[in-house]
Amino acid sequence: MKLFYRIFTVLMFFAIAAHAQIQKITYSTADKQLLKLNRISPAASKQPNKIALDGTWQFSTDINTLPTDKNIQVPGEWVMQGFEVKNSVYAGYKKNFEIPQSWKNKRIKLRFDAVYSEAEIWVNGKKTASHLGGFTPFEIDINNAVKWGAGNELLVKVKSESKADSLASASTYAVHPLGGISRKVYIMALEPVNFAYADVKTILDQNYENATLSADVIIANEQSIKTNQLTIKAELFKADGTTKVAEKTAMVDQSIAKSEYLQQNISFDVLKPAKWDPEHPNLYVLKLSILQDGKAEDVITKNIGFRQIEVRGNRVFVNNMPIKLRGICHHETMPLRGRSVGDNMWEKDVELFREGNVNYFRTSHYPPAEELIDACNRLGMFLEVEAPFCWAENTEVPAGTEIYQTLMVDQTLDMVNYFRSNPSVLTWSIGNESGKYAAYFKETAKLVKQFDPTRPRNFSQYGPDADEGDLEITNHHYPGPTGPQTYRNYKRPIVFDEYVHLNAYNRLELVTDPGVRDAWGIGFEAMWENMYRTDAVLGGAIWAGIDDTFFLPNGKTVGYGTWGPLDGWRRPKPEYWHMKKIYSPVKIKLAGNWNNGIVAIELENRLLFSNLNECKIEWNLANETGLITADLKRNGKTTANVMVSKKPLPTDKMTIKVYDPRGVLIDIYQFAIVPTVTDLTAAPKAACQSWIYNQSGNTLTAKSGSLNVQFNLVSGDVEQVSNNGKPVWNTGTRLMVLPLTGEGRGTQMTGERQQFDPFTDVCKNRIVKDIKFNKAKNAFTLSITDAYSEASGTTSYVFSADGNVKIDYKYTIKKEINPRQWGLVFGLPNSFQELDWNRNAQWDYYPAEHIGRPVGKALLTSANQVSGPAGPAKLPSTPWSLDRNDLGTNDFRSTKMYINSAQLSNGTSSFKVASNGEQHIRAWKETQGIKALIAGYGNMGAERFFRGHAEKMDRPLKAGDIIQDSVMLQLK
């Protein structure tokens, strides 16, 4: 093994006076460019000598006029803890701490992982540093300000409003000031000769089998004299930290003067390392040591992975495999904490989304906490790490100025410096949806490439030319369903790192019918299948991952709202299962019925780095179980025969569970493998009782056996239908032609009362034109011709004595309408609070609580309190489907599309729809009872950022168009 090192003496002395600023180091790149970096000590959070400062601090809402006499929690935002700080006023945080006497000969560093967004740091009454920027870490040497073995006072003055805030648009985005110490804080003690910088790169050989590990380090001499003989030692261990794989020791051939730095590189070969990828997140532990005269000075450890990224033409390769990104956009968000995340939520998020078959997070729109990166390294998740710039062109930061250096350059390089050694980091995003690329971002993009040439760069934008063709990867937000075809032959890889936006801003539709969330899966599936088959499309990131809703202590609800497959409490919403199924990398289809003990199953392997034989595929059917195995490489398809000895019943289902190489349950399939058999031979009919008719005033009553129908001869309404003396239908039908509406009072919730009246309007201004009826012995028939403002036509009824009712309607549209749904609305007794259904669903298997499950039962109410459009403001203990508003639970009031049958009942009586798999049912509660829409048409809703996909199902109506359908009821 060879040692390659480069020595560079940095002529930048430590600023350790009373008004010291953040220490600067200079890094020499591979092409000899010199980059000035803020010092961020490597592997700091793993240092053994560390004092955590998280917890209770004292707080002032105006540090210049008010004492720090209130308790506040750190990390955290002050707004989310009930404090109000006036605009552009510095709040104050105070904390007392003690430095052990044993640390006196060490260097004391104070580390903030993030303070939002402008801070001054005072130690024992001395201003030691200031920092501008809300999402990047910073570190201060406080050696000359602390007292040893005694009490010390730390005061942090924090202002939320700054140019850093406006460049990130972060407070505007979250609809509340983000001010506060938002990530962890700690003090650490380093040896006087220590690592000021360390990054690790892995280079695979041409066969992608063996590797070279290369570590660039910068050694700081913070002792009072020049260094003696120094040695760098690198030791590589397996993930257990004890099994050594390789090591290298190198002498440093010159001393380092007091207050100077020395840059070195140490490299060595590693034979056949286990490579890192999201399906095999193999990690190693690299231990780097500085020895002076043979004695260990600083020792750091870093978790690393062997993986290599290359852009070839319009594709991105990792470890010589072309990749496809199945992503989401990830905000750091919690409903009661804002952007300051706690409770180890980073790891929970990665676990939840990898179970949802996501392999890629975009950290929109700022660098994340290191805890998220660590979780992605360990659990297996690609990352697009984004610089903290959103709509930045609205804030003036002229290139070449000090403020440009501080905000644009330093924040970008701090991001790269902090995270570049992590195998999960796939790409750097230079910023989000900002104009003026040349003026704002061209320089920072160039510096990122110089600093880290091992990763591609992206500029997250609405179109592919926003970066002027400058970067390795291009981008298009919301390209619509034609996006894959548009970019099929594009010269660069393109990522749709915002696409298939979830329903969020069409709050009126969502309050009325959560079923649009289930319908979203139809458009998403079509889009993803086209993306998957288009090489130039690198993949995409669903907008978004988690609901961005904040429940402020003053009772206001703010944020963009309900745009995640997970809600803010991390409960799966309907879209989560669609995401899991559509992103599933193992596709299974039934290839044939059970036949002489054999069931044929078609398998497709869409895993990026794994043979299908690395997965565990379990099946069970009745009392039989087994495993399905197939030697199937990436992109391969095959058919496997499953041996099932006993012939199943038609009601038996074969359930197949798929576990990926990490042991994660990534998919569940369920198949009926024996057909149902129905004998349609007509049974002899019992003699029907004759209908008996009676007219009293304007009411015509028809009775046959247990069925009783009351019809109003003036209003043309079926006023009530009862069976065995119990009402099952108690108000007349009304035509509904419900228009699409994206109404939601803007894109953001800004704190005003979020109350929406139900969007359930039937057609208006009904005028009955003609009534016909036939009082026959074997059936009672009605025909009502009427006109509404929207349509005119006829509805006909045929009542049979056995409780069956056939309703035919045909209407001519009178004006242009682009409908969300159309059909007939029925009024039912208030007691009909249970909805049961059987439908043709998008998938063969669903979780039991999913509103779109093929067969289910939903109740009108639940024990949950009524909540607003953003959901419950307190941590719920029940599934999302049981959240409710005045119309009912999410499960009850959501449209069930493509029903075979559905019924509303009260336990003894029922209103049942017998359908053909093409109709839809939606139920809700009104003051006068339960309403049921039997729709002949429905679609995916009016969310504006999903319209391109949803409009594929639109059926716009114009004057003269006909709508018609038949409804079959069974009343019991």
SVG drawing of the C-alpha trace seen along z (x, -y; Angstrom):
<svg xmlns="http://www.w3.org/2000/svg" viewBox="-107 -48 117 80">
<polyline fill="none" stroke="black" stroke-width="0.4" points="0.0,0.0 1.2,-3.4 0.8,-6.6 -0.1,-9.7 0.0,-12.9 -0.1,-16.6 1.1,-19.1 -0.3,-22.6 0.4,-25.1 -2.4,-27.4 -1.3,-30.9 -4.5,-31.6 -4.0,-32.0 -6.6,-31.2 -8.9,-34.0 -9.1,-33.4 -9.3,-37.0 -12.3,-38.1 -14.2,-39.0 -13.1,-35.9 -15.1,-34.7 -15.6,-31.2 -12.3,-29.7 -11.4,-29.4 -9.3,-26.8 -8.2,-26.5 -8.6,-23.4 -6.6,-22.5 -8.7,-20.7 -7.5,-18.0 -7.0,-20.6 -5.0,-22.8 -7.8,-25.3 -7.9,-26.9 -11.2,-27.0 -11.8,-28.9 -14.0,-26.9 -15.5,-27.4 -14.0,-24.9 -16.4,-22.2 -14.5,-19.5 -15.1,-16.1 -17.0,-13.4 -17.5,-15.9 -20.7,-14.3 -18.7,-11.1 -16.1,-12.8 -15.7,-11.1 -15.1,-14.4 -18.4,-16.1 -21.0,-18.0 -24.6,-18.1 -26.3,-21.5 -29.7,-20.4 -32.6,-20.8 -33.9,-23.7 -32.5,-27.1 -33.5,-30.5 -35.1,-32.8 -35.9,-36.4 -38.1,-37.6 -36.0,-40.8 -32.5,-40.4 -31.8,-44.1 -34.7,-45.1 -36.0,-42.0 -34.3,-39.4 -33.8,-35.8 -36.3,-34.6 -38.5,-32.2 -37.8,-28.5 -37.5,-27.2 -36.5,-23.9 -33.5,-23.5 -33.6,-22.4 -36.8,-24.1 -38.5,-27.1 -39.7,-29.8 -43.0,-30.2 -43.9,-26.6 -43.3,-27.0 -45.7,-29.9 -43.3,-32.9 -43.7,-35.9 -40.6,-37.8 -41.1,-41.0 -39.9,-41.3 -36.1,-41.8 -35.7,-41.8 -33.0,-39.6 -34.3,-37.0 -31.9,-35.7 -31.0,-32.1 -28.9,-31.6 -27.3,-28.4 -24.8,-27.8 -22.2,-25.1 -19.1,-23.9 -15.8,-22.8 -14.0,-20.0 -10.6,-20.9 -9.3,-17.9 -10.0,-19.6 -7.6,-22.5 -4.9,-21.3 -7.4,-20.6 -9.1,-22.9 -12.7,-23.7 -15.1,-23.9 -18.7,-25.0 -20.8,-23.4 -24.3,-24.5 -25.9,-22.2 -28.2,-25.0 -29.5,-28.3 -32.2,-30.1 -31.2,-32.4 -28.8,-35.0 -26.9,-34.6 -24.4,-36.2 -22.5,-33.9 -21.4,-35.3 -19.4,-33.4 -18.9,-34.9 -19.9,-38.3 -17.5,-38.1 -18.8,-38.1 -17.0,-35.1 -18.6,-34.8 -21.6,-35.6 -23.2,-33.4 -25.7,-34.0 -27.6,-31.1 -30.4,-28.9 -29.7,-25.3 -25.9,-24.8 -23.7,-23.9 -21.0,-26.2 -18.3,-25.8 -16.4,-28.3 -13.2,-27.9 -14.0,-29.3 -10.7,-28.4 -9.9,-32.0 -13.4,-32.7 -14.1,-29.8 -13.2,-29.2 -11.9,-25.8 -13.5,-23.8 -16.0,-26.6 -19.3,-27.9 -19.6,-29.5 -22.4,-31.4 -23.4,-31.0 -25.6,-33.6 -27.0,-33.2 -28.7,-36.2 -31.0,-35.0 -32.9,-36.9 -35.3,-35.0 -35.5,-37.6 -32.3,-38.0 -31.1,-37.8 -30.5,-34.1 -34.1,-33.7 -35.3,-35.6 -32.9,-33.7 -34.3,-30.4 -37.9,-31.8 -38.2,-29.4 -40.3,-31.5 -42.5,-32.6 -42.8,-28.9 -43.7,-27.7 -46.1,-30.7 -44.4,-31.4 -41.0,-32.7 -38.6,-29.8 -36.4,-31.6 -34.6,-29.5 -31.8,-27.1 -33.3,-24.5 -30.8,-21.6 -28.5,-20.2 -25.8,-22.1 -22.7,-20.7 -19.3,-21.5 -16.4,-19.2 -12.7,-19.0 -10.1,-18.2 -6.5,-17.5 -4.3,-20.4 -3.2,-18.7 -6.4,-17.7 -8.2,-17.1 -9.8,-20.3 -11.0,-18.6 -11.4,-15.0 -13.2,-13.6 -13.2,-10.1 -13.6,-9.0 -13.7,-5.5 -12.6,-4.7 -13.5,-1.4 -11.3,0.3 -12.4,0.9 -14.1,4.1 -15.9,2.5 -14.4,5.2 -11.5,3.7 -11.2,0.2 -8.9,-2.6 -9.8,-4.5 -8.5,-8.1 -8.8,-10.4 -8.0,-14.1 -7.3,-15.5 -6.2,-18.9 -4.3,-18.8 -4.5,-21.8 -1.7,-22.7 -3.5,-24.4 -0.7,-23.7 1.7,-26.5 4.7,-25.2 5.4,-23.6 4.6,-19.9 7.2,-17.1 7.2,-14.1 3.7,-13.4 2.2,-10.2 -1.2,-9.6 -2.8,-6.2 -5.8,-5.0 -7.6,-1.8 -10.5,-0.2 -12.9,2.0 -16.1,3.8 -19.3,2.3 -18.8,3.9 -15.9,1.6 -13.6,4.4 -12.9,6.6 -10.0,4.9 -9.9,5.0 -6.9,2.8 -4.7,0.2 -2.0,-2.3 0.4,-4.5 2.3,-7.4 4.9,-9.7 4.4,-13.5 7.7,-14.8 7.5,-18.3 6.4,-19.9 3.5,-22.3 4.1,-25.7 1.9,-27.0 -1.5,-28.1 -1.0,-26.6 -2.6,-23.8 -1.3,-21.0 -3.2,-19.2 -2.4,-15.6 -3.9,-12.7 -3.6,-9.1 -4.7,-6.3 -4.7,-2.6 -6.2,0.3 -9.0,2.5 -9.6,5.9 -13.2,6.7 -15.0,4.5 -18.8,5.1 -20.2,2.1 -22.8,-0.3 -26.1,-0.8 -29.6,-1.3 -30.4,2.4 -27.2,3.3 -26.2,0.5 -22.8,2.0 -20.9,-0.3 -17.3,-0.2 -15.7,-2.2 -12.7,-4.3 -10.6,-5.2 -8.1,-8.1 -5.5,-9.0 -2.9,-11.6 0.2,-10.4 2.8,-12.8 6.0,-11.1 4.1,-7.8 1.4,-9.1 -2.2,-9.4 -3.4,-13.0 -6.8,-13.2 -8.7,-10.1 -11.9,-10.2 -14.1,-7.6 -16.4,-7.9 -18.9,-5.4 -18.1,-5.1 -19.3,-3.1 -17.7,-1.9 -19.7,-3.3 -19.0,-5.2 -21.2,-7.6 -20.8,-8.2 -22.8,-10.1 -22.6,-8.5 -24.6,-10.2 -28.2,-10.6 -27.9,-8.0 -26.5,-7.9 -24.6,-4.8 -23.8,-3.7 -21.3,-1.0 -21.6,-0.4 -25.4,0.0 -27.8,-2.5 -30.2,-3.7 -33.8,-4.8 -34.8,-7.0 -38.1,-6.3 -38.3,-9.4 -40.1,-11.8 -39.3,-15.4 -38.5,-15.5 -39.1,-18.5 -38.0,-18.5 -41.4,-18.9 -43.5,-18.1 -46.9,-19.5 -46.1,-20.8 -42.4,-21.5 -42.2,-23.1 -38.9,-22.7 -37.1,-21.6 -37.4,-17.9 -37.1,-15.6 -37.9,-12.1 -35.5,-10.6 -37.9,-11.4 -35.2,-11.3 -34.7,-7.5 -38.5,-6.9 -38.9,-8.8 -36.3,-6.7 -37.8,-3.5 -41.3,-4.4 -40.3,-5.5 -38.0,-2.6 -41.0,-0.4 -42.9,-2.4 -40.3,-1.4 -38.7,-4.9 -35.0,-4.8 -34.3,-8.5 -35.0,-11.6 -34.6,-15.1 -33.9,-17.3 -36.2,-20.2 -35.3,-23.0 -32.3,-23.0 -29.5,-20.8 -30.9,-18.3 -29.7,-17.4 -26.8,-15.0 -29.1,-12.4 -31.1,-12.1 -27.9,-11.5 -26.7,-8.9 -30.0,-7.1 -29.8,-7.0 -26.3,-5.6 -27.4,-2.8 -30.8,-2.0 -30.2,-2.5 -31.5,-5.7 -30.1,-7.9 -30.1,-11.6 -30.2,-14.7 -29.0,-17.3 -30.2,-20.8 -28.6,-24.1 -30.8,-26.5 -32.1,-28.7 -35.7,-28.9 -37.1,-31.7 -33.7,-33.4 -33.8,-35.9 -36.2,-38.0 -33.3,-38.8 -30.4,-41.0 -27.0,-39.5 -24.6,-40.9 -21.9,-38.6 -18.4,-39.5 -19.7,-41.1 -19.1,-40.0 -22.8,-39.1 -22.6,-36.9 -19.6,-35.1 -21.3,-34.6 -24.7,-33.6 -24.3,-32.0 -20.8,-30.6 -20.3,-29.7 -23.7,-28.1 -23.2,-26.0 -19.7,-24.9 -20.6,-24.3 -23.2,-21.8 -20.7,-20.0 -18.1,-20.0 -20.4,-18.6 -21.9,-15.7 -19.5,-14.8 -18.1,-11.6 -21.5,-10.0 -22.3,-7.2 -26.0,-8.0 -25.4,-11.5 -25.9,-11.0 -26.3,-14.5 -26.0,-18.1 -28.9,-20.5 -27.7,-24.1 -31.1,-25.5 -34.8,-25.4 -37.0,-27.3 -34.9,-30.4 -34.2,-32.5 -31.0,-34.4 -28.8,-31.3 -25.8,-33.1 -26.0,-35.9 -26.7,-33.8 -25.7,-30.2 -23.1,-29.8 -20.3,-30.6 -21.5,-28.3 -22.1,-25.5 -18.5,-25.8 -17.2,-25.7 -19.2,-22.6 -17.7,-20.9 -14.2,-21.9 -14.8,-20.8 -16.5,-17.5 -16.0,-16.2 -17.3,-12.8 -21.0,-13.7 -23.3,-15.2 -25.1,-18.6 -28.7,-19.6 -30.6,-22.9 -34.1,-22.0 -36.4,-24.0 -39.5,-24.2 -37.7,-23.5 -34.5,-21.9 -32.8,-25.1 -32.7,-27.0 -29.1,-26.0 -28.1,-27.2 -26.9,-23.6 -24.3,-24.0 -24.8,-20.9 -24.5,-17.2 -28.2,-16.6 -31.1,-18.6 -34.6,-19.0 -38.2,-19.6 -40.8,-20.2 -44.3,-18.9 -43.7,-17.9 -47.1,-16.2 -47.9,-12.9 -46.0,-13.8 -42.8,-14.4 -41.2,-10.9 -41.9,-11.2 -40.6,-14.8 -37.3,-13.8 -36.9,-10.4 -33.8,-11.3 -32.6,-14.2 -28.8,-14.6 -28.5,-14.8 -30.2,-12.7 -33.3,-14.5 -34.9,-14.1 -38.5,-15.1 -37.6,-16.0 -41.1,-17.4 -43.9,-15.5 -47.4,-13.9 -48.2,-16.6 -50.7,-15.2 -54.1,-16.7 -53.5,-19.6 -54.8,-23.0 -58.3,-21.7 -59.4,-21.8 -63.1,-22.1 -62.9,-18.8 -60.8,-17.1 -63.1,-18.2 -66.0,-16.7 -64.5,-13.6 -61.1,-12.2 -61.6,-9.6 -59.6,-11.9 -56.6,-10.7 -57.3,-7.2 -58.0,-8.2 -54.6,-9.9 -53.0,-6.4 -54.5,-6.0 -52.6,-9.0 -49.5,-8.2 -49.3,-4.6 -49.5,-5.7 -46.8,-8.3 -44.4,-6.1 -44.7,-3.3 -43.7,-5.7 -40.8,-7.1 -39.5,-3.6 -39.3,-2.7 -37.6,-6.0 -33.8,-5.7 -33.1,-9.5 -35.5,-10.0 -33.4,-9.4 -36.5,-9.2 -38.5,-11.6 -39.5,-12.8 -43.2,-12.9 -44.3,-16.2 -44.1,-15.8 -43.3,-13.2 -44.9,-14.5 -47.8,-16.9 -46.4,-20.4 -48.9,-21.6 -48.1,-23.4 -50.5,-23.8 -49.4,-26.9 -49.9,-27.3 -52.3,-30.3 -54.7,-27.9 -53.9,-28.9 -53.1,-26.4 -50.5,-27.3 -48.4,-25.8 -48.9,-24.4 -50.9,-21.5 -51.8,-18.0 -49.4,-17.1 -47.7,-14.0 -48.3,-10.2 -47.6,-10.5 -49.4,-13.0 -47.5,-15.1 -48.0,-12.5 -46.4,-9.9 -49.6,-8.0 -50.0,-6.5 -52.6,-8.2 -54.2,-6.5 -51.4,-7.7 -48.8,-5.9 -50.0,-2.4 -50.2,-3.6 -46.6,-4.8 -45.6,-1.5 -47.3,0.5 -46.3,-1.7 -42.7,-2.0 -42.5,1.7 -39.3,3.2 -40.8,6.7 -43.8,7.1 -45.9,10.3 -48.9,11.3 -51.0,14.4 -50.2,16.3 -52.9,19.0 -55.4,20.7 -54.7,23.6 -54.3,26.6 -53.5,30.0 -51.5,28.7 -49.7,26.0 -50.2,22.2 -48.1,20.2 -46.8,16.8 -45.1,14.2 -42.2,12.4 -40.5,9.2 -37.3,7.9 -37.0,4.1 -34.4,4.0 -31.4,1.9 -28.6,3.9 -30.0,7.3 -30.8,10.7 -34.4,11.7 -32.9,14.7 -31.7,12.3 -35.3,11.6 -37.5,13.7 -40.8,14.4 -43.3,16.2 -46.7,17.5 -49.6,18.9 -52.9,20.4 -55.4,21.9 -53.2,24.2 -50.3,24.4 -47.2,22.2 -43.9,22.1 -41.2,20.0 -40.9,18.8 -37.3,18.6 -36.0,17.4 -32.6,16.7 -33.6,13.5 -31.3,10.6 -32.3,6.9 -35.0,6.2 -35.7,9.9 -39.0,11.6 -39.8,15.2 -42.7,17.6 -42.5,19.7 -44.7,22.7 -46.0,22.8 -46.9,26.3 -50.3,26.2 -51.3,29.8 -54.9,29.3 -57.4,27.6 -58.4,24.3 -61.9,23.1 -63.1,20.1 -63.0,18.0 -59.4,18.9 -56.8,16.3 -53.1,16.9 -51.2,14.2 -47.6,13.5 -45.2,11.4 -41.9,10.0 -39.0,9.1 -36.0,7.3 -32.3,8.1 -32.5,5.8 -35.4,7.8 -37.9,5.0 -41.4,6.1 -41.7,4.3 -44.9,5.7 -47.9,7.9 -50.0,9.6 -53.2,11.5 -54.8,13.7 -58.0,15.7 -56.6,18.8 -59.9,20.7 -62.8,19.1 -66.1,18.5 -68.9,20.6 -72.5,19.2 -75.5,21.2 -77.7,18.7 -80.5,21.2 -83.6,19.3 -85.3,20.7 -89.1,20.8 -90.4,17.5 -92.8,17.4 -96.0,15.7 -95.7,12.0 -98.2,10.2 -100.2,7.7 -99.7,4.0 -102.3,2.1 -102.6,-1.6 -104.1,-4.4 -104.2,-8.1 -104.7,-10.7 -104.4,-14.3 -101.1,-14.7 -99.6,-11.4 -99.9,-8.2 -99.1,-5.1 -98.2,-1.8 -97.9,1.3 -96.9,4.9 -96.1,7.3 -93.6,5.7 -92.7,2.9 -94.4,-0.5 -93.7,-3.4 -95.0,-7.0 -94.9,-9.3 -95.7,-13.0 -97.8,-13.9 -96.9,-17.6 -93.1,-17.6 -92.5,-14.4 -90.5,-12.9 -90.4,-9.5 -91.0,-10.7 -90.4,-7.5 -89.8,-3.8 -90.2,-1.4 -89.7,2.3 -91.4,4.2 -92.5,0.9 -88.9,-0.5 -87.8,-3.4 -85.0,-2.6 -85.2,-5.7 -86.8,-8.9 -86.3,-11.7 -86.5,-12.0 -83.6,-11.6 -81.8,-14.6 -79.5,-14.9 -76.0,-16.0 -73.6,-17.4 -70.8,-18.5 -68.2,-20.7 -64.5,-20.3 -63.1,-22.9 -59.6,-23.6 -60.9,-26.1 -58.9,-26.0 -58.4,-29.7 -54.9,-29.7 -52.0,-27.4 -51.1,-28.1 -53.0,-28.0 -52.3,-31.3 -54.0,-31.0 -57.6,-32.0 -60.3,-29.6 -60.1,-26.7 -63.8,-25.9 -65.3,-24.8 -68.9,-24.1 -69.6,-20.7 -69.2,-20.7 -72.2,-18.5 -74.6,-20.7 -77.2,-18.9 -78.4,-20.6 -80.3,-23.8 -83.8,-25.2 -85.6,-22.0 -88.9,-22.4 -91.1,-19.3 -92.6,-19.2 -94.4,-15.9 -95.3,-12.9 -96.4,-9.6 -97.2,-6.5 -98.6,-3.0 -100.4,-1.3 -99.9,2.3 -100.5,5.4 -96.9,6.8 -94.9,3.5 -95.3,-0.1 -93.7,-2.4 -93.0,-6.2 -91.6,-8.6 -90.7,-12.1 -89.6,-14.7 -87.9,-17.7 -85.5,-20.5 -82.7,-22.0 -80.5,-25.0 -77.8,-22.6 -79.8,-19.9 -83.2,-18.6 -84.5,-15.1 -86.4,-12.1 -85.9,-9.7 -87.9,-6.5 -88.5,-4.1 -89.7,-0.5 -90.5,0.9 -90.8,4.6 -92.5,6.3 -89.3,8.1 -87.6,4.8 -85.8,4.4 -85.9,1.0 -84.6,0.1 -84.0,-3.5 -83.1,-4.9 -82.2,-8.5 -81.3,-10.5 -80.5,-14.2 -79.5,-16.8 -76.9,-19.2 -77.8,-22.9 -74.4,-24.6 -70.7,-23.9 -69.6,-22.0 -66.4,-20.1 -67.7,-17.7 -66.0,-16.0 -68.9,-13.6 -72.4,-13.2 -75.2,-10.8 -78.3,-10.6 -78.3,-11.6 -80.6,-9.7 -81.8,-10.7 -81.6,-7.9 -82.6,-7.7 -80.1,-9.1 -79.6,-5.7 -78.0,-4.3 -74.5,-4.9 -72.7,-1.8 -71.3,-1.6 -70.3,1.7 -68.9,2.3 -67.3,4.6 -65.4,2.9 -62.8,3.4 -59.8,1.7 -56.5,0.7 -54.6,3.3 -55.5,6.9 -54.3,6.3 -54.7,3.3 -54.1,2.7 -57.3,3.2 -57.6,-0.5 -57.2,-1.8 -60.2,-3.8 -59.7,-2.2 -59.7,1.5 -61.7,3.8 -64.1,5.0 -64.8,3.1 -67.0,1.6 -66.9,-2.0 -68.8,-3.7 -70.1,-7.3 -68.4,-8.2 -65.4,-7.4 -64.2,-8.2 -62.0,-10.9 -62.8,-14.6 -63.9,-16.4 -60.9,-18.0 -60.4,-20.6 -59.0,-20.2 -55.4,-19.8 -56.4,-16.9 -56.1,-16.5 -54.1,-19.1 -53.1,-16.5 -51.2,-13.2 -53.9,-10.7 -54.0,-7.1 -56.1,-5.8 -55.5,-5.4 -56.0,-8.3 -59.1,-6.7 -60.9,-7.3 -60.3,-11.1 -63.6,-12.8 -65.4,-16.0 -69.1,-16.8 -69.8,-14.7 -68.3,-11.6 -65.0,-9.7 -62.5,-9.8 -63.4,-6.2 -67.2,-6.7 -67.4,-9.9 -64.8,-8.9 -65.9,-7.8 -65.6,-4.1 -65.0,-3.9 -66.0,-1.1 -68.4,0.8 -69.8,4.2 -72.1,3.7 -72.5,1.3 -75.0,0.8 -75.8,-1.6 -77.5,-0.1 -78.4,-0.4 -78.0,3.2 -81.6,4.2 -82.5,2.4 -80.4,1.7 -80.2,-0.4 -78.1,1.7 -76.8,0.9 -76.2,3.8 -73.7,2.5 -71.5,3.4 -68.1,2.3 -68.4,-1.0 -70.3,-3.1 -69.2,-4.9 -70.8,-5.6 -70.2,-8.4 -72.0,-8.9 -72.1,-11.7 -74.2,-13.1 -76.3,-16.2 -78.6,-17.7 -81.7,-15.9 -80.0,-12.5 -77.6,-10.5 -77.0,-11.2 -75.8,-8.7 -74.5,-9.6 -74.6,-6.8 -72.4,-8.2 -72.2,-7.2 -69.0,-9.2 -66.2,-10.4 -62.6,-11.4 -59.4,-12.3 -60.3,-15.9 -59.0,-19.4 -55.6,-19.7 -53.9,-22.2 -50.4,-20.7 -51.9,-17.2 -54.3,-18.4 -52.2,-17.2 -52.6,-13.6 -56.1,-13.9 -57.5,-15.5 -57.0,-12.2 -60.2,-11.1 -62.1,-14.3 -65.3,-14.3 -66.2,-17.9 -69.8,-18.5 -71.2,-21.1 -74.8,-22.2 -76.6,-19.4 -74.5,-16.5 -76.4,-13.6 -75.7,-11.9 -77.5,-8.7 -77.2,-5.7 -79.2,-3.0 -79.3,-2.3 -80.3,1.0 -81.4,1.0 -82.3,3.7 -84.2,2.4 -84.5,4.5"/>
</svg>
